[in-house]
Amino acid sequence: MIRRETYTAHLSQSEAVPDVARALNQLKQSSHPALRRLTYEIAGRQLVLNGQVPSYYLKQLAQSAGVANGLVVVNRVRVISS
């Protein structure tokens, strides 16, 4: 297992809100139902994604929504192929 350590800057919650909102809107408005069903946790500028998707492509799309908005993403999404 690969251990990942994530370091985040100490910013106020109000500084992170617009970026987090954009990232979550991208996921919630996705044309892929699996991305809309993901759950998330937010801590400052860190976005933790949880859930499952049917492909590594969708896992990557989920992560890119956060990264594109300048967030640190912890991607705990599992790929479950049918």
VODO-778261 format. One record per residue: residue in one letter; x, y, z of N, C-alpha, C, CB in turn; residue number from 1. Coordinates in steps of 0.001 Angstrom, whole numbers, always signed. Atoms other than C-alpha are relative to their C-alpha. Glycine has a CB too. Layout:
% VODO-778261
node type=a&n.xx=X&n.yy=Y&n.zz=Z&ca.xx=X&ca.yy=Y&ca.zz=Z&c.xx=X&c.yy=Y&c.zz=Z&cb.xx=X&cb.yy=Y&cb.zz=Z&seq=NUM .
...
END
This chain:
% VODO-778261
node type=m&n.xx=+838&n.yy=-1171&n.zz=+0&ca.xx=+0&ca.yy=+0&ca.zz=+0&c.xx=+889&c.yy=+1242&c.zz=+0&cb.xx=-957&cb.yy=-7&cb.zz=+1213&seq=1 .
node type=i&n.xx=-739&n.yy=-1262&n.zz=+73&ca.xx=+1262&ca.yy=+3469&ca.zz=-851&c.xx=-559&c.yy=+951&c.zz=+1035&cb.xx=-79&cb.yy=+625&cb.zz=-1422&seq=2 .
node type=r&n.xx=+431&n.yy=-977&n.zz=-1004&ca.xx=+1145&ca.yy=+5959&ca.zz=+1972&c.xx=+130&c.yy=+1393&c.zz=-582&cb.xx=+830&cb.yy=-129&cb.zz=+1309&seq=3 .
node type=r&n.xx=-19&n.yy=-1364&n.zz=+510&ca.xx=+243&ca.yy=+9468&ca.zz=+970&c.xx=-147&c.yy=+962&c.zz=+1158&cb.xx=-1116&cb.yy=+225&cb.zz=-1043&seq=4 .
node type=e&n.xx=+127&n.yy=-1044&n.zz=-1000&ca.xx=+787&ca.yy=+12491&ca.zz=+3139&c.xx=-361&c.yy=+1281&c.zz=-720&cb.xx=+1308&cb.yy=+163&cb.zz=+832&seq=5 .
node type=t&n.xx=+470&n.yy=-1224&n.zz=+617&ca.xx=-1029&ca.yy=+15673&ca.zz=+2324&c.xx=+224&c.yy=+1164&c.zz=+950&cb.xx=-1483&cb.yy=-113&cb.zz=-385&seq=6 .
node type=y&n.xx=-226&n.yy=-1199&n.zz=-787&ca.xx=+46&ca.yy=+19084&ca.zz=+3561&c.xx=-838&c.yy=+1121&c.zz=-578&cb.xx=+1499&cb.yy=+384&cb.zz=+26&seq=7 .
node type=t&n.xx=+841&n.yy=-1094&n.zz=+474&ca.xx=-2368&ca.yy=+21973&ca.zz=+3357&c.xx=+416&c.yy=+1300&c.zz=+665&cb.xx=-1486&cb.yy=-294&cb.zz=+273&seq=8 .
node type=a&n.xx=-273&n.yy=-1323&n.zz=-554&ca.xx=-1901&ca.yy=+25672&ca.zz=+3875&c.xx=-1090&c.yy=+337&c.zz=+1011&cb.xx=+74&cb.yy=+1083&cb.zz=-1126&seq=9 .
node type=h&n.xx=+984&n.yy=-415&n.zz=-997&ca.xx=-3650&ca.yy=+27208&ca.zz=+6849&c.xx=-688&c.yy=+1274&c.zz=-486&cb.xx=+671&cb.yy=+225&cb.zz=+1395&seq=10 .
node type=l&n.xx=+781&n.yy=-1129&n.zz=+507&ca.xx=-6254&ca.yy=+29421&ca.zz=+5229&c.xx=-1337&c.yy=+22&c.zz=+715&cb.xx=-197&cb.yy=-92&cb.zz=-1543&seq=11 .
node type=s&n.xx=+1313&n.yy=-79&n.zz=-634&ca.xx=-9500&ca.yy=+30683&ca.zz=+6616&c.xx=-1034&c.yy=-710&c.zz=-870&cb.xx=-409&cb.yy=+1476&cb.zz=+239&seq=12 .
node type=q&n.xx=+1065&n.yy=+712&n.zz=+713&ca.xx=-12661&ca.yy=+28815&ca.zz=+5681&c.xx=-592&c.yy=+864&c.zz=-1106&cb.xx=-1102&cb.yy=-431&cb.zz=+975&seq=13 .
node type=s&n.xx=+613&n.yy=-879&n.zz=+996&ca.xx=-13975&ca.yy=+31862&ca.zz=+3794&c.xx=+844&c.yy=+95&c.zz=-1263&cb.xx=-213&cb.yy=+1390&cb.zz=+583&seq=14 .
node type=e&n.xx=-856&n.yy=-41&n.zz=+1189&ca.xx=-10962&ca.yy=+31834&ca.zz=+1444&c.xx=-199&c.yy=-1233&c.zz=-869&cb.xx=+1468&cb.yy=+118&cb.zz=+405&seq=15 .
node type=a&n.xx=+136&n.yy=+1248&n.zz=+738&ca.xx=-11659&ca.yy=+28222&ca.zz=+433&c.xx=-1390&c.yy=-198&c.zz=-591&cb.xx=+330&cb.yy=-1152&cb.zz=+895&seq=16 .
node type=v&n.xx=+1389&n.yy=+256&n.zz=+386&ca.xx=-15439&ca.yy=+28450&ca.zz=-18&c.xx=-263&c.yy=+114&c.zz=-1507&cb.xx=-897&cb.yy=+954&cb.zz=+726&seq=17 .
node type=p&n.xx=+298&n.yy=-64&n.zz=+1431&ca.xx=-15586&ca.yy=+29680&ca.zz=-3653&c.xx=+626&c.yy=-1146&c.zz=-797&cb.xx=+477&cb.yy=+1316&cb.zz=-560&seq=18 .
node type=d&n.xx=-663&n.yy=+1092&n.zz=+720&ca.xx=-13065&ca.yy=+27071&ca.zz=-4841&c.xx=-680&c.yy=-1334&c.zz=+275&cb.xx=+1479&cb.yy=-78&cb.zz=+389&seq=19 .
node type=v&n.xx=+686&n.yy=+1241&n.zz=-362&ca.xx=-14799&ca.yy=+24266&ca.zz=-2958&c.xx=-1351&c.yy=-57&c.zz=-693&cb.xx=-171&cb.yy=-112&cb.zz=+1535&seq=20 .
node type=a&n.xx=+1319&n.yy=-35&n.zz=+639&ca.xx=-18204&ca.yy=+25344&ca.zz=-4278&c.xx=+103&c.yy=-308&c.zz=-1497&cb.xx=-661&cb.yy=+1375&cb.zz=+211&seq=21 .
node type=r&n.xx=-173&n.yy=+285&n.zz=+1435&ca.xx=-16921&ca.yy=+25309&ca.zz=-7878&c.xx=+283&c.yy=-1478&c.zz=-238&cb.xx=+1141&cb.yy=+851&cb.zz=-586&seq=22 .
node type=a&n.xx=-349&n.yy=+1420&n.zz=+163&ca.xx=-15404&ca.yy=+21839&ca.zz=-7476&c.xx=-1219&c.yy=-888&c.zz=+233&cb.xx=+1135&cb.yy=-395&cb.zz=+972&seq=23 .
node type=l&n.xx=+1173&n.yy=+819&n.zz=-297&ca.xx=-18553&ca.yy=+20414&ca.zz=-5895&c.xx=-1084&c.yy=+161&c.zz=-1054&cb.xx=-556&cb.yy=+356&cb.zz=+1367&seq=24 .
node type=n&n.xx=+968&n.yy=-204&n.zz=+1086&ca.xx=-20772&ca.yy=+21984&ca.zz=-8560&c.xx=+381&c.yy=-808&c.zz=-1231&cb.xx=-97&cb.yy=+1488&cb.zz=-361&seq=25 .
node type=q&n.xx=-441&n.yy=+797&n.zz=+1149&ca.xx=-18658&ca.yy=+20318&ca.zz=-11243&c.xx=-365&c.yy=-1468&c.zz=+190&cb.xx=+1518&cb.yy=+146&cb.zz=-209&seq=26 .
node type=l&n.xx=+352&n.yy=+1403&n.zz=-254&ca.xx=-19201&ca.yy=+16941&ca.zz=-9589&c.xx=-1506&c.yy=-207&c.zz=-20&cb.xx=+568&cb.yy=-457&cb.zz=+1345&seq=27 .
node type=k&n.xx=+1454&n.yy=+168&n.zz=-114&ca.xx=-22902&ca.yy=+17444&ca.zz=-8825&c.xx=-729&c.yy=+228&c.zz=-1323&cb.xx=-544&cb.yy=+951&cb.zz=+1045&seq=28 .
node type=q&n.xx=+627&n.yy=-258&n.zz=+1292&ca.xx=-23654&ca.yy=+18679&ca.zz=-12362&c.xx=+584&c.yy=-866&c.zz=-1108&cb.xx=+147&cb.yy=+1458&cb.zz=-364&seq=29 .
node type=s&n.xx=-639&n.yy=+868&n.zz=+981&ca.xx=-21641&ca.yy=+15967&ca.zz=-14080&c.xx=-1039&c.yy=-808&c.zz=-779&cb.xx=+993&cb.yy=-941&cb.zz=+690&seq=30 .
node type=s&n.xx=+883&n.yy=+852&n.zz=+798&ca.xx=-23232&ca.yy=+13987&ca.zz=-16884&c.xx=+153&c.yy=-1474&c.zz=+378&cb.xx=+289&cb.yy=+189&cb.zz=-1493&seq=31 .
node type=h&n.xx=-228&n.yy=+1368&n.zz=-461&ca.xx=-21901&ca.yy=+10841&ca.zz=-15166&c.xx=-672&c.yy=-200&c.zz=+1355&cb.xx=+1521&cb.yy=-309&cb.zz=+92&seq=32 .
node type=p&n.xx=+714&n.yy=+216&n.zz=-1260&ca.xx=-24295&ca.yy=+9580&ca.zz=-12472&c.xx=+921&c.yy=-433&c.zz=+1150&cb.xx=-1077&cb.yy=-1042&cb.zz=-203&seq=33 .
node type=a&n.xx=-902&n.yy=+475&n.zz=-1054&ca.xx=-21461&ca.yy=+7887&ca.zz=-10565&c.xx=+721&c.yy=+1166&c.zz=+685&cb.xx=+1029&cb.yy=-983&cb.zz=-585&seq=34 .
node type=l&n.xx=-665&n.yy=-1160&n.zz=-599&ca.xx=-19745&ca.yy=+11259&ca.zz=-10025&c.xx=-958&c.yy=+800&c.zz=+869&cb.xx=+586&cb.yy=+899&cb.zz=-1088&seq=35 .
node type=r&n.xx=+991&n.yy=-733&n.zz=-795&ca.xx=-22951&ca.yy=+12821&ca.zz=-8748&c.xx=-281&c.yy=-697&c.zz=+1331&cb.xx=-1302&cb.yy=+155&cb.zz=-792&seq=36 .
node type=r&n.xx=+270&n.yy=+755&n.zz=-1228&ca.xx=-23237&ca.yy=+10065&ca.zz=-6113&c.xx=+1171&c.yy=-8&c.zz=+982&cb.xx=-360&cb.yy=-1418&cb.zz=-351&seq=37 .
node type=l&n.xx=-1144&n.yy=-12&n.zz=-905&ca.xx=-19782&ca.yy=+10609&ca.zz=-4605&c.xx=-294&c.yy=+841&c.zz=+1236&cb.xx=+1245&cb.yy=+530&cb.zz=-717&seq=38 .
node type=t&n.xx=+104&n.yy=-795&n.zz=-1213&ca.xx=-19593&ca.yy=+11866&ca.zz=-1048&c.xx=+1340&c.yy=+688&c.zz=+225&cb.xx=-401&cb.yy=-882&cb.zz=+1231&seq=39 .
node type=y&n.xx=-1214&n.yy=-783&n.zz=-188&ca.xx=-17047&ca.yy=+14335&ca.zz=+219&c.xx=+75&c.yy=+556&c.zz=+1405&cb.xx=+69&cb.yy=+1131&cb.zz=-1013&seq=40 .
node type=e&n.xx=-256&n.yy=-698&n.zz=-1251&ca.xx=-15509&ca.yy=+15918&ca.zz=+3281&c.xx=+879&c.yy=+1184&c.zz=-346&cb.xx=+675&cb.yy=-937&cb.zz=+1078&seq=41 .
node type=i&n.xx=-759&n.yy=-1218&n.zz=+278&ca.xx=-14046&ca.yy=+19408&ca.zz=+3379&c.xx=+685&c.yy=+457&c.zz=+1277&cb.xx=-919&cb.yy=+1122&cb.zz=-564&seq=42 .
node type=a&n.xx=-758&n.yy=-567&n.zz=-1127&ca.xx=-11320&ca.yy=+20744&ca.zz=+5660&c.xx=+890&c.yy=+1089&c.zz=-582&cb.xx=+858&cb.yy=-1108&cb.zz=+768&seq=43 .
node type=g&n.xx=-767&n.yy=-1103&n.zz=+591&ca.xx=-10114&ca.yy=+24183&ca.zz=+4564&c.xx=+63&c.yy=-147&c.zz=-1511&cb.xx=+1423&cb.yy=+53&cb.zz=+587&seq=44 .
node type=r&n.xx=-173&n.yy=+172&n.zz=+1450&ca.xx=-8668&ca.yy=+23693&ca.zz=+1072&c.xx=+216&c.yy=-1455&c.zz=-376&cb.xx=+1173&cb.yy=+834&cb.zz=-495&seq=45 .
node type=q&n.xx=-148&n.yy=+1429&n.zz=+277&ca.xx=-8611&ca.yy=+19895&ca.zz=+1342&c.xx=-1369&c.yy=-597&c.zz=-265&cb.xx=+700&cb.yy=-733&cb.zz=+1178&seq=46 .
node type=l&n.xx=+1234&n.yy=+657&n.zz=+396&ca.xx=-11322&ca.yy=+17918&ca.zz=-417&c.xx=+252&c.yy=-1502&c.zz=+14&cb.xx=-486&cb.yy=+488&cb.zz=-1409&seq=47 .
node type=v&n.xx=-132&n.yy=+1457&n.zz=-88&ca.xx=-11677&ca.yy=+14241&ca.zz=+518&c.xx=-1187&c.yy=-607&c.zz=-720&cb.xx=+72&cb.yy=-493&cb.zz=+1495&seq=48 .
node type=l&n.xx=+1049&n.yy=+634&n.zz=+796&ca.xx=-13636&ca.yy=+12242&ca.zz=-2054&c.xx=-158&c.yy=-1454&c.zz=+424&cb.xx=+319&cb.yy=+93&cb.zz=-1512&seq=49 .
node type=n&n.xx=+315&n.yy=+1381&n.zz=-382&ca.xx=-15351&ca.yy=+8962&ca.zz=-1088&c.xx=-1079&c.yy=-533&c.zz=-926&cb.xx=-459&cb.yy=-86&cb.zz=+1488&seq=50 .
node type=g&n.xx=+1033&n.yy=+645&n.zz=+795&ca.xx=-17488&ca.yy=+6474&ca.zz=-2961&c.xx=+600&c.yy=-996&c.zz=-961&cb.xx=-811&cb.yy=+1029&cb.zz=-758&seq=51 .
node type=q&n.xx=-490&n.yy=+949&n.zz=+1002&ca.xx=-17191&ca.yy=+4185&ca.zz=-5918&c.xx=-484&c.yy=+392&c.zz=-1390&cb.xx=-457&cb.yy=-1432&cb.zz=+337&seq=52 .
node type=v&n.xx=+291&n.yy=-268&n.zz=+1403&ca.xx=-17140&ca.yy=+4512&ca.zz=-9677&c.xx=+353&c.yy=-1253&c.zz=-809&cb.xx=+796&cb.yy=+1255&cb.zz=-518&seq=53 .
node type=p&n.xx=-252&n.yy=+1208&n.zz=+785&ca.xx=-17072&ca.yy=+1913&ca.zz=-12488&c.xx=+1303&c.yy=+6&c.zz=-810&cb.xx=-1135&cb.yy=-214&cb.zz=-926&seq=54 .
node type=s&n.xx=-1222&n.yy=-23&n.zz=+810&ca.xx=-13800&ca.yy=+3066&ca.zz=-14115&c.xx=+1036&c.yy=+955&c.zz=+589&cb.xx=-324&cb.yy=+405&cb.zz=-1446&seq=55 .
node type=y&n.xx=-1079&n.yy=-884&n.zz=-441&ca.xx=-10423&ca.yy=+4651&ca.zz=-13433&c.xx=-119&c.yy=+1373&c.zz=-660&cb.xx=+1372&cb.yy=-625&cb.zz=-317&seq=56 .
node type=y&n.xx=+223&n.yy=-1281&n.zz=+684&ca.xx=-11353&ca.yy=+7342&ca.zz=-15949&c.xx=-888&c.yy=+912&c.zz=+855&cb.xx=-648&cb.yy=-230&cb.zz=-1397&seq=57 .
node type=l&n.xx=+901&n.yy=-808&n.zz=-826&ca.xx=-14228&ca.yy=+8509&ca.zz=-13720&c.xx=+663&c.yy=+391&c.zz=+1316&cb.xx=-1301&cb.yy=-763&cb.zz=+275&seq=58 .
node type=k&n.xx=-738&n.yy=-352&n.zz=-1214&ca.xx=-11985&ca.yy=+8388&ca.zz=-10659&c.xx=+907&c.yy=+1198&c.zz=-275&cb.xx=+831&cb.yy=-1207&cb.zz=+510&seq=59 .
node type=q&n.xx=-873&n.yy=-1108&n.zz=+382&ca.xx=-9560&ca.yy=+10680&ca.zz=-12472&c.xx=-805&c.yy=+1276&c.zz=-229&cb.xx=+795&cb.yy=-357&cb.zz=-1261&seq=60 .
node type=l&n.xx=+851&n.yy=-1182&n.zz=+200&ca.xx=-12382&ca.yy=+13033&ca.zz=-13522&c.xx=-409&c.yy=+611&c.zz=+1332&cb.xx=-1251&cb.yy=-368&cb.zz=-812&seq=61 .
node type=a&n.xx=+390&n.yy=-497&n.zz=-1319&ca.xx=-13516&ca.yy=+13306&ca.zz=-9904&c.xx=+1147&c.yy=+779&c.zz=+630&cb.xx=-426&cb.yy=-1165&cb.zz=+917&seq=62 .
node type=q&n.xx=-1150&n.yy=-681&n.zz=-592&ca.xx=-10031&ca.yy=+14229&ca.zz=-8765&c.xx=+306&c.yy=+1300&c.zz=-720&cb.xx=+1223&cb.yy=-905&cb.zz=-25&seq=63 .
node type=s&n.xx=-340&n.yy=-1200&n.zz=+766&ca.xx=-9525&ca.yy=+16735&ca.zz=-11564&c.xx=-919&c.yy=+1172&c.zz=+334&cb.xx=-68&cb.yy=-297&cb.zz=-1490&seq=64 .
node type=a&n.xx=+903&n.yy=-1094&n.zz=-387&ca.xx=-12567&ca.yy=+18736&ca.zz=-10408&c.xx=+568&c.yy=+786&c.zz=+1167&cb.xx=-1387&cb.yy=-546&cb.zz=+365&seq=65 .
node type=g&n.xx=-602&n.yy=-681&n.zz=-1137&ca.xx=-10803&ca.yy=+19529&ca.zz=-7155&c.xx=+1308&c.yy=+667&c.zz=-334&cb.xx=+209&cb.yy=-957&cb.zz=+1111&seq=66 .
node type=v&n.xx=-1325&n.yy=-525&n.zz=+346&ca.xx=-7318&ca.yy=+20005&ca.zz=-8555&c.xx=-130&c.yy=+1241&c.zz=-878&cb.xx=+841&cb.yy=-1075&cb.zz=-720&seq=67 .
node type=a&n.xx=+185&n.yy=-1139&n.zz=+913&ca.xx=-8560&ca.yy=+22370&ca.zz=-11282&c.xx=-416&c.yy=+1264&c.zz=+757&cb.xx=-1055&cb.yy=-339&cb.zz=-1066&seq=68 .
node type=n&n.xx=+429&n.yy=-1145&n.zz=-798&ca.xx=-9966&ca.yy=+24597&ca.zz=-8550&c.xx=+974&c.yy=+308&c.zz=+1122&cb.xx=-1377&cb.yy=-249&cb.zz=+575&seq=69 .
node type=g&n.xx=-1052&n.yy=-339&n.zz=-944&ca.xx=-6736&ca.yy=+24716&ca.zz=-6564&c.xx=-109&c.yy=-657&c.zz=+1359&cb.xx=+25&cb.yy=+1441&cb.zz=+182&seq=70 .
node type=l&n.xx=+158&n.yy=+684&n.zz=-1272&ca.xx=-7733&ca.yy=+22269&ca.zz=-3845&c.xx=+969&c.yy=-1174&c.zz=+113&cb.xx=-1440&cb.yy=-483&cb.zz=+166&seq=71 .
node type=v&n.xx=-751&n.yy=+1229&n.zz=-251&ca.xx=-5705&ca.yy=+19493&ca.zz=-2265&c.xx=-1035&c.yy=-1108&c.zz=+60&cb.xx=+867&cb.yy=+79&cb.zz=+1336&seq=72 .
node type=v&n.xx=+1000&n.yy=+1065&n.zz=+91&ca.xx=-7585&ca.yy=+16299&ca.zz=-3128&c.xx=+556&c.yy=-1295&c.zz=+576&cb.xx=-443&cb.yy=-210&cb.zz=-1463&seq=73 .
node type=v&n.xx=-291&n.yy=+1347&n.zz=-490&ca.xx=-7500&ca.yy=+13081&ca.zz=-1161&c.xx=-1066&c.yy=-875&c.zz=-644&cb.xx=-15&cb.yy=-97&cb.zz=+1611&seq=74 .
node type=n&n.xx=+940&n.yy=+769&n.zz=+804&ca.xx=-9081&ca.yy=+10617&ca.zz=-3551&c.xx=-125&c.yy=-1411&c.zz=+575&cb.xx=+451&cb.yy=-48&cb.zz=-1484&seq=75 .
node type=r&n.xx=+264&n.yy=+1313&n.zz=-572&ca.xx=-10551&ca.yy=+7662&ca.zz=-1649&c.xx=-1065&c.yy=-748&c.zz=-787&cb.xx=-426&cb.yy=+135&cb.zz=+1450&seq=76 .
node type=v&n.xx=+991&n.yy=+619&n.zz=+869&ca.xx=-12827&ca.yy=+6723&ca.zz=-4523&c.xx=+519&c.yy=-1381&c.zz=-427&cb.xx=-298&cb.yy=+904&cb.zz=-1248&seq=77 .
node type=r&n.xx=-361&n.yy=+1369&n.zz=+410&ca.xx=-12809&ca.yy=+2985&ca.zz=-5285&c.xx=-578&c.yy=-278&c.zz=-1383&cb.xx=-520&cb.yy=-1056&cb.zz=+1034&seq=78 .
node type=v&n.xx=+466&n.yy=+426&n.zz=+1326&ca.xx=-13094&ca.yy=+1533&ca.zz=-8773&c.xx=-566&c.yy=-1403&c.zz=+149&cb.xx=+1161&cb.yy=+40&cb.zz=-1074&seq=79 .
node type=i&n.xx=+700&n.yy=+1279&n.zz=-67&ca.xx=-15655&ca.yy=-1283&ca.zz=-8845&c.xx=-548&c.yy=-282&c.zz=-1393&cb.xx=-1150&cb.yy=+16&cb.zz=+1086&seq=80 .
node type=s&n.xx=+489&n.yy=+296&n.zz=+1357&ca.xx=-16023&ca.yy=-2759&ca.zz=-12310&c.xx=-988&c.yy=-1170&c.zz=+64&cb.xx=+1192&cb.yy=-334&cb.zz=-969&seq=81 .
node type=s&n.xx=+1036&n.yy=+1025&n.zz=-10&ca.xx=-19067&ca.yy=-4867&ca.zz=-13096&c.xx=+306&c.yy=-1120&c.zz=-934&cb.xx=-1318&cb.yy=+586&cb.zz=-348&seq=82 .
END
